[in-house]
Amino acid sequence: MDKAKKHQETASEHKATEQECASASDSTAVMPALNTEEPAASATGALNAALLNPKADIAVLDALENELFALNYAIGEIYSFADVIDPDGATDDRGEALAYLIQKSQEALCAPEIGIVLDRLEANPAILNEKQAAQVKILKRGRAQLVDVPVEEQAALSKLQNESSAVWHKAKLADDWESFEPYLDKIIEAQIRIAGYKNAEKDPYDVWLDEYEHDTDRAFYDTFFSELKDTVVPLLADVVAADQPTERVEGTFGQSRQWALARELVEMEGLDLNRLWIGATEHPFTGGPGRNFVIVTGHVHEDDVLSNVYSILHEGGHALYEQNVDEKLNRTCLCGGSSTGMHEAQSRFFENYIGRSKAFARPLLEIMKRHFPGPLGRLTPNQLYIAVNRVEPSLIRTEADELTYPLHIIVRYEIEQLLFSGEAKASDVPKLWKERYKSYLGVDVSDYQHGPLQDVHWSQGSFGYFPTYALGSAYGAQLKCKMIEDGVDFDGACADGELAPIRAWLGRTIWCHGRSKDPAELIQSACGKPFSAHYFCDYLREKFSSIYRLKA
């Protein structure tokens, strides 16, 4: 989960191939006196220099970015460390601090004079370089999402989310749905109300879907998930009916050695450890204030080393994206991932397309054996490959295999729609969860920990986030296909454990651009064609038909 992206949305907002991402350097500015008169234009659209001071307006843009950077840096650090090092007693004070900072961020972005300057800059693109034009686009979008939301409503929601998250942590450990239930109802109610302020003409759930992935709505995801179902459901039936592999990774894996393994994995991925902090939490996430301070968290289960391995590979993908945004975009609204879907494309790419590939099994096993020679001594790379790709309908989303994973997402997507439409309340969720897990995955939900309390997202108000996990997986399939077409020796890089060619391609096509390009633009520019789910569907069919020896 990319927690950094979530805080960017809430607060509104190694160097990668500079040559392809060249832009003007940032400048530090003190907020100047504003010229708030609307500029006059001639019949030809030329600028009226008497009424427009380009330098002053750009200085306002720079000063706004500096202020938002400072506020969001503090928000990102406070928010990210909340689940990692904060004691329980800090919950209320942290909530007050976050509410204040988020309010100040909203006030800075939504000030009337800022709207005038941003409109004026947008209307006069000739005075902007490529970077500045992208800044204006993103700031105007963020402003539009917040300008009509009362600051006290936004501040109250941040307090509620902070408190709800703390309650969720305790509720999950205690398997206590009832204590979390009222918070879920309150968050839904608040987010429906705030969605009305953002866009009264739009369905509330569509408002939040669009904020996590620009230009998406239920119609988009309904089409996407329908295509996935048409592939996954019959393929899963064939896999379940086939002979099941017996390969498994079993043993006892000490915590300290698992953390040493995690550190070696992020080094292999290519992360800059001088800009990385690794910690432990109940639900793994990636966060932090920005590209030069990225926080990656994981969890350790002594009877399941693979949980930590793939959580770290996943979160490492998020961190690579954050660290490799062009440094010229640092301290601006453009520094960060384009969207949660594009962020999940990177995390799922390193977790699955690399981490669960046949070619990567050998270098991965070599690292694992260095830390656990006893339980893994006789395991072969092929046995590891089969074990980590075993298809087994299960209860926990984060531990799910690639084939059944989309079904976990569909369950959450459908329940979120029911909650936002008023067709269901929090008290209905456990029953809905059980019914859908039985219907889609054929498994019985035994308790709340393995059911609706397993994920942190709802406690933090992240409604509309879950669909982007499946979308990110599909983005990744298309990116991998184009990467190979462009000459990257994907299997060779994975087999050698030297991922630099893969990072270089992603760096110049996706990472360096930060938020300057929307997801659809990134896919089009990287792949030469619009997004299509068929790459992901083809990947799933080919991979699991081969592993389970299914007839074409």
C-alpha positions as CSV (number, residue, x, y, z in Angstrom):
1,M,0.0,0.0,0.0
2,D,1.3,3.4,-0.9
3,K,0.6,5.5,2.2
4,A,2.6,8.5,0.8
5,K,0.1,8.7,-2.1
6,K,-2.8,8.7,0.2
7,H,-1.5,11.5,2.3
8,Q,-0.9,13.5,-0.9
9,E,-4.5,13.1,-1.9
10,T,-5.8,14.0,1.5
11,A,-3.6,17.1,2.0
12,S,-4.0,18.0,-1.7
13,E,-1.3,18.3,-2.8
14,H,18.9,7.9,-7.6
15,K,18.0,10.8,-10.2
16,A,16.2,9.3,-13.2
17,T,17.2,10.1,-16.8
18,E,17.4,13.9,-16.5
19,Q,17.8,14.3,-20.2
20,E,14.3,13.0,-20.9
21,C,12.8,14.9,-18.0
22,A,14.6,18.3,-18.4
23,S,12.7,21.1,-16.7
24,A,13.5,24.5,-15.2
25,S,15.0,24.5,-11.8
26,D,13.0,25.4,-8.7
27,S,13.4,28.8,-7.0
28,T,12.7,29.8,-3.4
29,A,10.3,32.8,-3.3
30,V,8.7,35.0,-0.7
31,M,5.0,35.5,-1.5
32,P,4.8,38.8,-3.4
33,A,2.0,41.3,-3.6
34,L,-0.6,39.8,-5.9
35,N,-2.0,41.3,-9.0
36,T,-5.5,40.0,-8.8
37,E,-7.0,41.8,-11.8
38,E,-8.0,39.6,-14.6
39,P,-5.6,40.0,-17.6
40,A,-6.9,41.6,-20.8
41,A,-6.2,39.9,-24.1
42,S,-6.1,41.3,-27.6
43,A,-8.2,39.9,-30.4
44,T,-5.2,37.7,-31.3
45,G,-4.9,36.4,-27.7
46,A,-1.6,38.2,-27.1
47,L,-0.8,39.0,-23.5
48,N,-1.5,42.5,-22.1
49,A,1.8,43.3,-20.4
50,A,0.3,46.2,-18.4
51,L,-2.1,43.9,-16.6
52,L,0.0,40.7,-16.4
53,N,3.3,40.3,-14.5
54,P,4.5,36.9,-15.5
55,K,7.5,36.9,-13.1
56,A,5.2,37.9,-10.2
57,D,2.7,35.1,-11.0
58,I,5.4,32.5,-11.3
59,A,6.9,33.7,-8.0
60,V,3.5,33.1,-6.4
61,L,3.5,29.6,-7.9
62,D,6.9,28.9,-6.4
63,A,6.0,30.3,-3.0
64,L,2.8,28.3,-2.9
65,E,4.8,25.1,-3.7
66,N,7.3,25.9,-1.0
67,E,4.5,26.3,1.6
68,L,2.7,23.1,0.5
69,F,6.0,21.2,0.5
70,A,6.7,22.1,4.1
71,L,3.2,21.3,5.3
72,N,3.1,18.0,3.4
73,Y,6.5,17.0,4.6
74,A,5.3,17.3,8.2
75,I,2.1,15.6,7.4
76,G,3.9,12.7,5.6
77,E,6.3,12.1,8.4
78,I,3.7,12.3,11.2
79,Y,1.2,10.1,9.3
80,S,3.7,7.5,8.3
81,F,5.3,7.0,11.7
82,A,1.9,6.8,13.4
83,D,1.6,3.1,12.9
84,V,5.2,2.3,13.4
85,I,6.6,4.1,16.5
86,D,3.8,6.2,18.1
87,P,2.6,5.0,21.5
88,D,-1.2,4.6,21.9
89,G,-1.3,7.6,24.1
90,A,-0.3,9.9,21.2
91,T,-3.4,9.3,19.2
92,D,-5.4,12.4,20.2
93,D,-2.4,14.8,20.0
94,R,-1.4,13.4,16.6
95,G,-5.0,13.9,15.4
96,E,-5.0,17.5,16.4
97,A,-1.6,18.1,14.8
98,L,-2.6,16.5,11.5
99,A,-5.9,18.3,11.4
100,Y,-4.2,21.7,11.9
101,L,-1.6,21.0,9.2
102,I,-4.1,19.6,6.7
103,Q,-6.3,22.7,7.3
104,K,-3.4,25.0,6.7
105,S,-2.5,23.1,3.5
106,Q,-6.1,23.4,2.3
107,E,-6.3,27.1,3.1
108,A,-3.0,27.8,1.3
109,L,-4.2,26.1,-1.9
110,C,-7.7,27.3,-1.8
111,A,-7.1,31.0,-1.1
112,P,-9.1,33.1,-3.6
113,E,-6.0,35.0,-4.9
114,I,-4.3,31.7,-5.6
115,G,-7.2,30.7,-7.8
116,I,-6.9,33.9,-9.8
117,V,-3.1,33.4,-10.3
118,L,-3.5,29.7,-11.4
119,D,-6.3,30.6,-13.8
120,R,-4.2,33.4,-15.3
121,L,-1.2,31.1,-15.7
122,E,-3.3,28.4,-17.3
123,A,-4.7,31.0,-19.7
124,N,-1.2,32.1,-20.8
125,P,0.7,28.9,-21.5
126,A,3.3,30.7,-23.5
127,I,5.0,32.0,-20.3
128,L,5.3,28.5,-18.8
129,N,7.8,25.8,-19.3
130,E,6.7,22.2,-19.4
131,K,7.3,21.7,-15.6
132,Q,5.4,24.8,-14.7
133,A,2.5,23.9,-16.9
134,A,2.2,20.5,-15.2
135,Q,2.4,22.2,-11.8
136,V,-0.5,24.5,-12.7
137,K,-2.5,21.5,-14.0
138,I,-2.0,19.5,-10.8
139,L,-2.5,22.4,-8.4
140,K,-5.7,23.4,-10.1
141,R,-7.0,19.9,-9.9
142,G,-6.2,19.6,-6.3
143,R,-7.7,23.0,-5.6
144,A,-10.9,22.0,-7.4
145,Q,-11.2,19.0,-5.2
146,L,-11.0,21.0,-2.0
147,V,-12.1,24.6,-2.7
148,D,-15.8,24.0,-1.8
149,V,-15.1,21.7,1.1
150,P,-15.4,23.5,4.4
151,V,-12.1,23.5,6.2
152,E,-13.7,22.3,9.4
153,E,-15.2,19.3,7.6
154,Q,-11.8,18.3,6.2
155,A,-10.1,18.8,9.5
156,A,-12.8,16.8,11.3
157,L,-12.4,13.9,8.8
158,S,-8.7,13.8,9.3
159,K,-9.3,13.5,13.1
160,L,-11.8,10.8,12.6
161,Q,-9.5,8.8,10.3
162,N,-6.7,9.1,12.8
163,E,-8.8,7.8,15.6
164,S,-10.4,5.2,13.5
165,S,-7.1,3.8,12.4
166,A,-6.0,3.5,16.1
167,V,-9.2,1.7,16.9
168,W,-8.8,-0.7,13.9
169,H,-5.3,-1.8,15.1
170,K,-6.7,-2.8,18.5
171,A,-9.9,-4.3,16.9
172,K,-7.9,-6.5,14.5
173,L,-5.7,-7.9,17.2
174,A,-8.8,-8.6,19.4
175,D,-10.9,-9.9,16.5
176,D,-13.5,-7.3,17.6
177,W,-15.6,-6.0,14.7
178,E,-18.1,-4.4,17.0
179,S,-15.7,-1.8,18.3
180,F,-14.7,-0.7,14.8
181,E,-18.2,-0.9,13.3
182,P,-19.4,2.6,14.4
183,Y,-16.3,4.2,13.0
184,L,-16.9,2.7,9.6
185,D,-20.4,4.2,9.5
186,K,-19.1,7.6,10.6
187,I,-16.3,7.6,7.9
188,I,-18.7,6.6,5.2
189,E,-21.2,9.3,6.2
190,A,-18.4,12.0,6.3
191,Q,-17.0,11.0,2.9
192,I,-20.4,11.0,1.2
193,R,-21.0,14.5,2.6
194,I,-17.6,15.7,1.5
195,A,-18.0,14.2,-1.9
196,G,-21.1,16.3,-2.2
197,Y,-19.1,19.4,-1.6
198,K,-16.5,18.3,-4.2
199,N,-19.0,17.5,-6.9
200,A,-22.7,17.5,-6.1
201,E,-23.6,16.3,-9.6
202,K,-21.5,13.2,-9.4
203,D,-22.1,9.9,-7.5
204,P,-20.1,10.1,-4.2
205,Y,-18.3,6.8,-4.9
206,D,-17.3,8.0,-8.4
207,V,-15.8,11.1,-6.8
208,W,-13.4,9.1,-4.7
209,L,-12.6,6.6,-7.5
210,D,-11.5,9.6,-9.6
211,E,-9.3,11.0,-6.9
212,Y,-7.3,7.8,-6.6
213,E,-7.2,7.2,-10.4
214,H,-8.0,10.2,-12.5
215,D,-10.7,9.8,-15.1
216,T,-12.0,6.5,-13.7
217,D,-15.5,5.7,-12.3
218,R,-17.7,2.7,-11.7
219,A,-18.4,2.4,-15.5
220,F,-14.7,2.1,-16.1
221,Y,-14.1,-0.4,-13.4
222,D,-17.2,-2.4,-14.2
223,T,-15.9,-3.0,-17.7
224,F,-12.4,-3.8,-16.4
225,F,-13.6,-6.3,-13.8
226,S,-16.0,-7.9,-16.2
227,E,-13.1,-8.6,-18.5
228,L,-11.0,-10.0,-15.6
229,K,-13.8,-12.2,-14.4
230,D,-14.2,-13.7,-17.9
231,T,-10.6,-14.8,-17.7
232,V,-10.0,-15.6,-14.0
233,V,-13.2,-17.5,-13.1
234,P,-12.9,-20.3,-15.8
235,L,-9.1,-20.4,-15.5
236,L,-9.4,-20.8,-11.7
237,A,-11.9,-23.7,-12.2
238,D,-9.5,-25.4,-14.5
239,V,-6.6,-24.9,-12.1
240,V,-8.5,-26.2,-9.1
241,A,-9.5,-29.3,-11.1
242,A,-5.9,-30.0,-12.1
243,D,-3.3,-31.9,-10.2
244,Q,-2.1,-29.7,-7.3
245,P,1.7,-29.2,-6.7
246,T,3.1,-30.3,-3.4
247,E,6.0,-27.9,-3.2
248,R,5.9,-25.6,-0.2
249,V,8.3,-23.4,1.8
250,E,8.2,-24.6,5.4
251,G,10.2,-24.1,8.5
252,T,10.9,-21.7,11.4
253,F,12.4,-18.4,10.3
254,G,13.7,-16.1,13.1
255,Q,12.7,-12.5,13.1
256,S,16.2,-10.9,13.1
257,R,17.3,-12.9,10.1
258,Q,14.1,-12.1,8.3
259,W,14.8,-8.3,8.7
260,A,18.4,-8.9,7.5
261,L,16.9,-10.7,4.5
262,A,14.5,-7.8,3.9
263,R,17.4,-5.3,3.8
264,E,19.2,-7.4,1.3
265,L,16.1,-7.6,-0.9
266,V,15.6,-3.9,-1.1
267,E,19.3,-3.5,-2.0
268,M,18.8,-6.0,-4.8
269,E,15.8,-4.0,-6.0
270,G,18.1,-1.0,-6.3
271,L,16.8,1.3,-3.5
272,D,19.1,4.0,-2.2
273,L,19.5,3.1,1.5
274,N,20.7,6.6,2.3
275,R,17.1,7.8,1.6
276,L,15.2,4.8,3.0
277,W,13.9,3.8,6.5
278,I,12.7,0.3,7.1
279,G,10.3,-0.6,10.0
280,A,7.7,-3.0,11.3
281,T,4.0,-2.6,11.3
282,E,0.8,-4.7,11.3
283,H,-0.1,-3.8,7.8
284,P,2.9,-3.2,5.4
285,F,2.9,0.2,3.6
286,T,5.2,2.7,1.9
287,G,5.1,6.3,3.1
288,G,7.3,9.2,4.1
289,P,7.6,12.9,3.4
290,G,9.1,12.6,-0.1
291,R,11.7,11.2,-2.5
292,N,14.6,11.7,-0.1
293,F,12.9,10.2,2.9
294,V,10.9,7.1,2.0
295,I,9.6,4.8,4.7
296,V,9.0,1.0,3.9
297,T,7.4,-1.2,6.5
298,G,6.9,-5.0,6.6
299,H,5.8,-7.7,9.1
300,V,7.4,-10.9,10.2
301,H,5.8,-14.3,10.8
302,E,8.2,-16.9,12.0
303,D,6.4,-19.7,10.3
304,D,6.0,-17.9,6.9
305,V,9.1,-16.3,5.4
306,L,7.4,-15.7,2.1
307,S,5.0,-13.2,3.6
308,N,7.8,-10.9,4.5
309,V,9.7,-11.5,1.2
310,Y,6.8,-10.5,-1.0
311,S,5.6,-7.7,1.2
312,I,9.1,-6.2,1.1
313,L,9.4,-6.7,-2.7
314,H,6.0,-5.1,-3.1
315,E,6.7,-2.1,-0.9
316,G,10.1,-1.8,-2.5
317,G,8.5,-1.2,-5.8
318,H,6.5,1.7,-4.3
319,A,9.7,3.1,-2.8
320,L,11.6,2.9,-6.1
321,Y,8.9,5.0,-7.8
322,E,9.2,7.6,-5.1
323,Q,13.0,7.7,-5.0
324,N,13.3,8.0,-8.8
325,V,11.0,10.9,-9.6
326,D,13.2,13.4,-11.4
327,E,15.0,15.5,-8.7
328,K,14.0,18.6,-10.5
329,L,10.4,17.9,-9.5
330,N,11.4,17.7,-5.8
331,R,9.5,20.1,-3.4
332,T,6.7,20.6,-5.9
333,C,3.3,19.0,-6.3
334,L,4.8,16.9,-9.1
335,C,7.1,14.9,-6.8
336,G,5.3,11.6,-6.2
337,G,3.5,8.9,-8.1
338,S,1.0,9.8,-10.9
339,S,-1.8,7.8,-9.2
340,T,-2.4,4.9,-6.8
341,G,-3.0,2.7,-9.8
342,M,0.4,3.6,-11.4
343,H,2.0,3.2,-7.9
344,E,0.5,-0.2,-7.5
345,A,1.8,-1.1,-11.0
346,Q,5.3,-0.6,-9.7
347,S,4.8,-2.5,-6.4
348,R,3.0,-5.4,-8.1
349,F,5.6,-5.4,-10.8
350,F,8.5,-6.1,-8.4
351,E,6.4,-8.4,-6.3
352,N,5.0,-10.5,-9.1
353,Y,6.4,-9.9,-12.6
354,I,9.9,-10.0,-11.2
355,G,9.5,-11.6,-7.7
356,R,7.4,-14.6,-8.9
357,S,9.0,-15.1,-12.2
358,K,10.8,-18.4,-13.0
359,A,14.0,-16.5,-14.0
360,F,14.2,-14.7,-10.6
361,A,13.7,-17.9,-8.5
362,R,17.5,-18.7,-8.5
363,P,18.9,-15.4,-7.3
364,L,16.0,-15.0,-4.8
365,L,16.6,-18.5,-3.4
366,E,20.3,-17.8,-3.1
367,I,19.6,-14.7,-1.0
368,M,17.1,-16.6,1.2
369,K,19.5,-19.5,1.7
370,R,22.2,-17.2,2.9
371,H,19.9,-16.2,5.8
372,F,18.1,-19.6,6.3
373,P,20.4,-22.4,5.1
374,G,18.8,-24.9,7.4
375,P,15.1,-25.0,6.4
376,L,15.8,-24.0,2.7
377,G,19.0,-26.1,2.2
378,R,17.4,-28.7,-0.2
379,L,14.9,-26.4,-1.9
380,T,15.6,-25.9,-5.7
381,P,14.8,-22.8,-7.7
382,N,12.1,-24.7,-9.6
383,Q,10.5,-25.9,-6.3
384,L,10.5,-22.3,-5.1
385,Y,8.9,-21.1,-8.3
386,I,6.1,-23.6,-8.1
387,A,5.6,-22.9,-4.4
388,V,5.3,-19.2,-4.7
389,N,2.9,-19.5,-7.7
390,R,0.7,-22.1,-6.1
391,V,-3.0,-21.2,-6.7
392,E,-5.0,-21.7,-3.6
393,P,-8.2,-19.8,-2.8
394,S,-7.6,-18.2,0.6
395,L,-8.9,-15.5,3.0
396,I,-6.1,-13.0,3.1
397,R,-5.7,-10.5,0.2
398,T,-2.0,-9.7,0.7
399,E,-1.1,-13.4,0.8
400,A,-3.2,-14.3,-2.3
401,D,-1.7,-15.8,-5.5
402,E,-1.8,-13.7,-8.7
403,L,-4.7,-15.6,-10.1
404,T,-7.2,-15.3,-7.2
405,Y,-6.0,-11.8,-6.2
406,P,-8.4,-9.9,-8.5
407,L,-11.3,-11.7,-6.8
408,H,-10.3,-10.3,-3.4
409,I,-10.4,-6.8,-4.9
410,I,-13.8,-7.4,-6.5
411,V,-15.2,-8.3,-3.1
412,R,-14.1,-5.0,-1.6
413,Y,-15.2,-3.0,-4.7
414,E,-18.7,-4.4,-4.5
415,I,-19.0,-3.9,-0.8
416,E,-17.8,-0.3,-1.1
417,Q,-20.5,0.5,-3.6
418,L,-23.1,-0.9,-1.3
419,L,-21.9,1.2,1.6
420,F,-21.8,4.4,-0.5
421,S,-25.2,3.8,-2.1
422,G,-26.8,3.3,1.4
423,E,-27.8,-0.3,0.5
424,A,-25.6,-1.5,3.3
425,K,-24.3,-0.3,6.7
426,A,-21.2,-1.4,8.6
427,S,-23.3,-4.0,10.5
428,D,-24.0,-5.7,7.2
429,V,-20.3,-6.0,6.2
430,P,-19.4,-9.3,7.9
431,K,-22.3,-11.1,6.3
432,L,-21.6,-9.6,2.9
433,W,-18.0,-10.5,3.2
434,K,-18.7,-14.1,4.1
435,E,-21.2,-14.5,1.3
436,R,-18.9,-13.1,-1.4
437,Y,-15.8,-15.0,-0.2
438,K,-17.8,-18.2,-0.4
439,S,-19.2,-17.3,-3.8
440,Y,-16.1,-16.1,-5.5
441,L,-13.4,-18.1,-3.7
442,G,-15.2,-21.0,-2.2
443,V,-13.7,-20.4,1.3
444,D,-15.4,-19.9,4.6
445,V,-14.5,-16.8,6.6
446,S,-13.7,-18.0,10.1
447,D,-13.3,-14.7,12.0
448,Y,-13.0,-10.9,11.6
449,Q,-9.2,-10.9,11.5
450,H,-9.3,-13.0,8.4
451,G,-12.3,-11.1,7.1
452,P,-13.3,-7.4,7.0
453,L,-10.7,-6.4,9.6
454,Q,-7.7,-7.7,7.6
455,D,-7.0,-4.4,5.7
456,V,-6.2,-1.0,7.2
457,H,-7.6,1.0,4.3
458,W,-11.2,1.5,5.4
459,S,-10.2,2.7,8.8
460,Q,-8.2,5.5,7.0
461,G,-11.0,6.4,4.7
462,S,-9.3,4.9,1.6
463,F,-12.5,4.1,-0.3
464,G,-11.8,3.8,-4.0
465,Y,-8.2,2.7,-3.4
466,F,-8.7,-1.1,-3.6
467,P,-9.7,-1.3,-7.4
468,T,-6.3,0.3,-8.2
469,Y,-4.5,-2.8,-7.0
470,A,-6.0,-4.9,-9.8
471,L,-5.7,-2.0,-12.2
472,G,-2.0,-1.6,-11.3
473,S,-1.4,-5.3,-12.0
474,A,-2.9,-4.8,-15.4
475,Y,-0.8,-1.7,-16.1
476,G,2.3,-3.8,-15.2
477,A,1.5,-6.5,-17.7
478,Q,1.3,-4.0,-20.5
479,L,4.5,-2.2,-19.4
480,K,6.4,-5.6,-19.2
481,C,5.3,-6.4,-22.7
482,K,6.5,-3.1,-24.2
483,M,9.7,-3.2,-22.2
484,I,10.6,-6.6,-23.8
485,E,9.5,-5.3,-27.2
486,D,12.0,-2.4,-26.7
487,G,14.8,-4.8,-26.2
488,V,15.1,-5.2,-22.5
489,D,16.3,-8.7,-21.6
490,F,13.7,-9.2,-18.9
491,D,14.4,-12.8,-18.1
492,G,18.1,-12.3,-18.3
493,A,18.1,-9.4,-15.8
494,C,15.9,-11.5,-13.4
495,A,18.1,-14.6,-13.8
496,D,21.2,-12.5,-13.0
497,G,19.6,-10.7,-10.1
498,E,20.8,-7.5,-11.8
499,L,17.7,-5.4,-12.3
500,A,19.3,-2.3,-13.6
501,P,18.0,-2.6,-17.2
502,I,14.4,-3.0,-15.9
503,R,14.8,0.0,-13.5
504,A,16.3,2.1,-16.4
505,W,13.3,1.4,-18.6
506,L,10.8,2.1,-15.9
507,G,12.8,5.1,-14.8
508,R,12.7,6.9,-18.1
509,T,9.2,6.0,-19.1
510,I,7.3,6.2,-15.8
511,W,9.2,7.1,-12.7
512,C,11.0,10.3,-13.7
513,H,7.7,12.0,-14.7
514,G,6.3,12.0,-11.2
515,R,2.8,13.5,-11.3
516,S,3.4,15.6,-14.4
517,K,1.6,13.0,-16.6
518,D,-1.6,11.2,-15.8
519,P,-1.8,7.4,-15.9
520,A,-3.4,7.3,-19.3
521,E,-0.7,9.6,-20.7
522,L,2.0,7.5,-19.2
523,I,0.7,4.3,-20.7
524,Q,0.2,5.9,-24.1
525,S,3.7,7.5,-24.1
526,A,5.4,4.4,-22.7
527,C,3.6,1.7,-24.7
528,G,2.5,3.6,-27.8
529,K,-1.1,2.7,-27.3
530,P,-3.9,3.1,-24.8
531,F,-4.4,0.9,-21.8
532,S,-5.9,-2.5,-22.4
533,A,-6.6,-5.3,-19.9
534,H,-5.9,-8.0,-22.4
535,Y,-2.2,-8.0,-21.6
536,F,-3.0,-8.9,-18.0
537,C,-5.5,-11.6,-19.0
538,D,-3.1,-13.1,-21.5
539,Y,-0.4,-13.1,-18.9
540,L,-2.5,-15.0,-16.4
541,R,-3.7,-17.5,-18.9
542,E,-0.2,-18.3,-20.2
543,K,1.5,-18.4,-16.8
544,F,-1.0,-20.7,-15.0
545,S,-1.8,-22.9,-18.0
546,S,2.0,-23.6,-18.2
547,I,2.4,-24.2,-14.4
548,Y,-0.7,-26.5,-14.2
549,R,-0.2,-28.0,-17.6
550,L,-3.6,-27.1,-18.9
551,K,-4.7,-27.7,-22.4
552,A,-4.9,-24.7,-24.7
